[in-house]
Amino acid sequence: MSLANCKHCGQLYLQQRSAYCVKCQELHDRYYLTMRNYLKTNPRSTVLDIHENTGIPLSKVLEIRNETYVPFGQ
């Protein structure tokens, strides 16, 4: 374990595996699950569709898209 700054809020925390502090990791996970569930029912959605229909900030949608596998429409 080492000290690191949270990728989202910048707060100093004890890094175990995540680039986020506990509070921000919970928020990130909630956004991810919301996005994944939205895409299950709307598989051909774009980044902008997800942002407009879920309320997730556009920057977080793009961040999650780049960090994890999320099946976006072609």
C-alpha positions as CSV (number, residue, x, y, z in Angstrom):
1,M,0.0,0.0,0.0
2,S,1.1,3.5,-0.8
3,L,-0.2,7.0,-0.5
4,A,-1.8,8.5,-3.7
5,N,-4.1,11.3,-4.7
6,C,-7.6,10.3,-5.8
7,K,-8.0,10.6,-9.6
8,H,-11.4,12.3,-9.1
9,C,-11.3,14.6,-6.1
10,G,-7.5,14.8,-5.5
11,Q,-7.7,13.8,-1.8
12,L,-4.8,11.9,-0.4
13,Y,-5.7,8.2,0.4
14,L,-4.1,4.9,1.0
15,Q,-4.0,3.2,-2.4
16,Q,-4.8,-0.5,-2.5
17,R,-6.0,-1.2,-6.0
18,S,-8.1,1.6,-7.3
19,A,-7.1,5.0,-8.5
20,Y,-10.0,6.5,-6.5
21,C,-10.6,7.1,-2.8
22,V,-13.4,5.0,-1.2
23,K,-16.0,7.6,-1.7
24,C,-15.2,8.4,-5.3
25,Q,-14.9,4.6,-6.1
26,E,-18.4,4.1,-4.9
27,L,-19.6,6.9,-7.1
28,H,-17.6,5.6,-10.0
29,D,-19.1,2.1,-9.5
30,R,-22.6,3.5,-9.4
31,Y,-22.0,5.4,-12.7
32,Y,-20.6,2.3,-14.3
33,L,-23.6,0.1,-13.2
34,T,-26.1,2.8,-14.4
35,M,-24.3,3.0,-17.7
36,R,-24.1,-0.7,-18.1
37,N,-27.8,-1.2,-17.3
38,Y,-28.8,1.6,-19.7
39,L,-26.8,0.0,-22.5
40,K,-28.4,-3.4,-21.9
41,T,-31.8,-1.8,-22.8
42,N,-30.4,0.6,-25.4
43,P,-27.5,-1.2,-27.0
44,R,-27.0,1.2,-30.0
45,S,-26.7,4.3,-27.8
46,T,-24.0,6.9,-28.2
47,V,-21.9,8.6,-25.5
48,L,-24.2,11.7,-25.8
49,D,-27.3,9.5,-25.4
50,I,-26.0,8.0,-22.2
51,H,-25.1,11.4,-20.8
52,E,-28.6,12.9,-21.6
53,N,-30.6,9.9,-20.5
54,T,-28.8,8.9,-17.3
55,G,-27.5,12.2,-16.0
56,I,-23.9,10.9,-15.7
57,P,-21.5,13.7,-16.5
58,L,-20.1,13.5,-20.0
59,S,-16.5,13.4,-18.7
60,K,-17.3,10.4,-16.5
61,V,-19.0,8.6,-19.4
62,L,-15.9,9.1,-21.5
63,E,-13.6,8.1,-18.7
64,I,-15.5,4.8,-18.0
65,R,-15.6,4.1,-21.7
66,N,-11.8,4.4,-21.9
67,E,-11.1,2.5,-18.6
68,T,-13.5,-0.5,-19.0
69,Y,-15.2,-2.6,-21.6
70,V,-18.6,-1.0,-22.3
71,P,-20.4,-2.2,-25.4
72,F,-21.1,1.0,-27.3
73,G,-23.1,0.9,-30.5
74,Q,-21.2,0.9,-33.8
